[in-house]
C-alpha cells in the first residue's frame, strides 16, 4: 500500500514541536530566575506563578506531541505491511523517548518549584 501524504513531513512537525517544548521551558526557567531580581514580594510571586504556568504548558504541549507521534506510528504499523527503509521508525521512537525523558525532568522541576514556593508560606 502506498503512503498518503509524506510521513517525513509529520516527523518534521514532531521535531518542530519538540523544539517548541525546549524553548517554552527555557522561557519558564528564565522567568523563574528573573523573579529573584524584584524587591517587592508580590511581584516575585506573580513572576514565579507565571513561570510555573509556562512549565505546565510546556509539559502539556510535550505530552500532546508525544501522544500524537505515538498515535501516528501506531497507525503506520497497522495500515502498512512494509515501511520503506528510509523511514527509520526506530529512530522516531527514540525521539519520543527523549521527549519523555525531558518532560519527566520538567515535571520534577515544576514539582520542586511549587514545593519551594509553598514552603515559604508555611
PATI-358987 format. One line per 3 residues: number of its first residue (from 1); for each residue x, z, y of N, C-alpha, C. Coordinates in steps of 0.001 Angstrom, whole numbers, plus 500000, padded with zeros to 6 digits. Each point is the difference from the previous one (the first is absolute). Layout:
% PATI-358987
NUM	X/Z/Y/X/Z/Y/X/Z/Y  ...
This chain:
% PATI-358987
1	500833/500000/498830/499167/500000/501170/500887/500000/501247  499607/499303/501014/500776/499883/501220/499625/501117/500975  500982/500468/500734/499759/501054/500981/499235/499448/501189
4	499005/500748/500429/499306/499668/501244/500738/500684/501130  500267/499268/501040/500753/500571/501102/501460/500141/499605  500718/500796/500737/501419/500197/499728/500266/501493/499835
7	500278/500450/498768/500266/501421/499781/501212/500518/500787  500938/499116/500300/501159/500438/500783/499594/500361/501428  498946/499378/500483/499464/500373/501310/499442/501417/499935
10	499379/500351/498898/499493/501357/499828/501157/501002/499986  501094/499651/499314/501178/500864/499986/500541/500172/501413  500026/498926/500759/500479/500084/501374/499133/500954/500817
13	498700/499939/499803/499103/500930/500677/500250/501439/499586  500287/500194/498715/500294/501342/499499/501279/500545/500635  501019/499163/500095/501265/500420/500610/499781/500329/501482
16	499189/499204/500673/499693/500271/501408/499248/501320/500155  499060/500251/499119/499254/501259/500041/500938/501180/499724  500944/499810/499092/500976/501058/499714/500849/500292/501233
19	500400/498956/500695/500774/500177/501231/499182/500791/501028  498706/499719/500071/499137/500728/500935/499924/501487/499658  500049/500316/498720/500020/501407/499581/501251/500681/500542
22	501142/499346/499831/501261/500571/500465/500003/500156/501524  499462/499006/500691/499990/500057/501461/499078/501101/500526  498793/500089/499452/499082/501026/500501/500500/501401/499684
25	500604/500187/498842/500527/501332/499678/501187/500337/500901  500783/499009/500395/501116/500238/500929/499475/500440/501363  498901/499396/500427/499383/500407/501266/499500/501441/499904
28	499397/500347/498868/499537/501376/499798/501147/500994/500046  501107/499664/499366/501162/500883/500005/500591/500121/501399  500067/498884/500717/500526/500033/501371/499116/500866/500894
31	498687/499883/499854/499089/500832/500795/500161/501478/499661  500161/500291/498713/500140/501400/499584/501241/500621/500633  501105/499279/499994/501223/500540/500599/499920/499984/501525
34	499299/499026/500566/499835/499913/501453/499177/501164/500533  499131/500542/499191/499125/501088/500456/500795/501234/500419  501192/500171/499478/500792/501186/500342/500581/499923/501411
37	499884/498851/500674/500531/499878/501358/499034/500530/501054  498749/500268/499603/499019/500518/500950/500175/501501/500180  499577/500479/501169/500079/501438/500270/498648/500685/499877
40	498928/499224/500083/498655/500558/499904/499559/499947/498538  499599/501144/499458/499663/500097/498580/498841/499093/499612  499010/499864/500862/498864/499136/499653/500429/498536/499882
43	500950/499574/500816/500517/498629/499895/500754/499801/498693  500762/500996/499621/500736/499949/498733/499011/499857/498844  498945/500798/500041/498997/499969/498931/499312/498643/499915
46	499636/499431/501137/499314/498699/500002/500905/498921/499423  501253/499983/500393/500938/498981/499500/500247/500197/498513  500138/501236/499548/500219/500238/498567/498783/499609/499174
49	498806/500303/500499/498787/499598/499278/499908/498472/499953  500341/499359/501104/499998/498533/500038/501003/499430/498999  501178/500582/499943/501013/499493/499062/499564/500200/498551
52	499355/501126/499715/499512/500223/498634/498853/499047/499662  499187/499655/500988/498944/499010/499777/500617/498623/499711  501096/499680/500666/500679/498724/499736/500594/500015/498597
55	500560/501127/499586/500498/500113/498618/498866/499787/499002  498863/500628/500261/498854/499841/499110/499548/498546/499958  499956/499342/501154/499653/498586/500050/500977/499172/499172
58	501284/500281/500141/501018/499269/499249/499827/500198/498502  499677/501220/499583/499772/500279/498583/498791/499229/499485  498902/500040/500746/498794/499280/499576/500224/498487/499989
61	500706/499501/500985/500345/498575/500052/500835/499618/498775  500944/500874/499650/500841/499753/498830/499218/500026/498702  499094/500957/499877/499180/500068/498786/499132/498750/499859
64	499452/499529/501111/499203/498778/499971/500861/498795/499605  501194/499940/500509/500921/498910/499676/500367/500019/498514  500308/501169/499493/500361/500134/498585/498814/499635/499111
67	498821/500489/500363/498813/499698/499205/499722/498494/499978  500103/499357/501141/499696/498564/500041/501010/499201/499188  501276/500372/500035/500993/499288/499192/499762/500249/498517
70	499680/501227/499644/499704/500316/498601/498804/499182/499506  498969/499935/500826/498800/499237/499655/500333/498508/499856  500803/499477/500902/500388/498588/499930/500784/499702/498723
73	500953/500869/499663/500792/499793/498777/499127/500105/498757  499034/500892/500028/499078/500142/498869/499188/498720/499816  499500/499452/501084/499239/498745/499925/500879/498864/499493
76	501233/499942/500496/500909/498942/499536/500227/500089/498500  500228/501200/499502/500265/500167/498562/498773/499686/499155  498812/500288/500524/498773/499740/499237/499613/498521/500010
79	500186/499337/501109/499492/498643/500136/500965/498916/499539  501257/500286/500017/500972/498951/499696/500805/500345/498756  500060/499032/499106/500722/500219/498751/501506/500012/500223
82	500484/499058/500792/501430/499916/500274/500242/500055/501489  500825/500928/500401/500385/500107/501403/501371/499340/500118  500163/499065/500948/501285/499309/500142/501146/500985/500246
85	501189/499622/499552/501157/500884/500102/500405/500297/501432  499746/499056/500910/500404/500224/501388/499195/501133/500647  498880/500353/499398/499225/501145/500485/500404/501215/499165
88	500943/500743/500503/500571/501123/499262/499127/501242/500184  498961/500054/499193/498990/501046/500118/500606/501388/499799  501005/500126/499141/500631/501313/499794/500654/500511/501276
91	500585/499086/500772/500579/500405/501280/498916/500401/500981  498852/499324/499920/498881/500361/500867/499553/501420/499699  499991/500343/498729/499626/501369/499617/501020/501007/500528
94	501275/499611/500003/501031/500886/500543/499761/500283/501481  499562/498992/500740/499651/500211/501408/498861/501015/500118  499050/499894/499104/498897/500969/500002/500526/501412/499750
97	500894/500149/499037/500546/501312/499675/500811/500574/501168  500738/499147/500704/500738/500458/501171/499041/500499/501079  498902/499286/500185/499000/500442/500966/499376/501332/499577
100	499741/500154/498709/499444/501262/499499/500970/501143/500281  501280/499766/499766/501014/501018/500270/500020/500354/501488  499956/498996/500856/500030/500244/501440/498740/500732/500465
103	498858/499611/499471/498742/500666/500351/500051/501468/499572  500594/500272/498843/500150/501378/499536/500860/500807/500966  501108/499404/500452/500847/500679/500985/499228/500274/501294
106	499242/499013/500448/499191/500187/501209/498991/501124/499823  499392/500066/498826/499023/501048/499726/500662/501376/500058  501185/500115/499421/500727/501272/500027/500337/500393/501438
109	500464/499030/500788/500317/500264/501406/498744/500431/500753  498884/499336/499738/498750/500350/500670/499558/501415/499637  500059/500341/498731/499603/501348/499571/500901/501058/500630
112	501308/499740/500017/500922/500961/500610/499762/500118/501501  499716/498868/500646/499713/500033/501432/498736/500772/500310  498963/499786/499224/498746/500741/500203/500215/501486/499744
115	500733/500305/498939/500266/501408/499670/500769/500686/501125  501001/499318/500506/500799/500570/501087/499151/500177/501253  499164/499015/500280/499114/500057/501170/499031/501170/499891
118	499402/500175/498831/499020/501081/499822/500641/501373/499944  501232/500103/499503/500677/501291/499900/500332/500588/501358  500062/499184/501020/500283/500526/501346/498854/500844/500512
121	498791/499731/499513/498830/500716/500496/499596/501186/499123  500756/500248/498967/499689/501141/499114/500895/501172/500274
